[in-house]
């Protein structure tokens, strides 16, 4: 019997996240603010807030995932 899968390298995959979608939606809203309508200011405000929140949650998720990988790597 050949036990080649005993030493397989583990590839870490990040957890699913809505952060990229939030970031894209915020940037899209800011893009809509180019049109000269009465919704220009709300689009800018919502776009900036959604972009900032999406960016914050994405960075937070990545930092947390990196810490989890370091913790699991130290346990081996």
Secondary structure, 3 states (H helix, E strand, C coil): CCCHHHHCCCCCCCCCCCHHHHHHHHHHHHHHCCCCCCCHHHHHHHHHHHHHHHHHHHHHHHHHHHHHHHHHHHHC
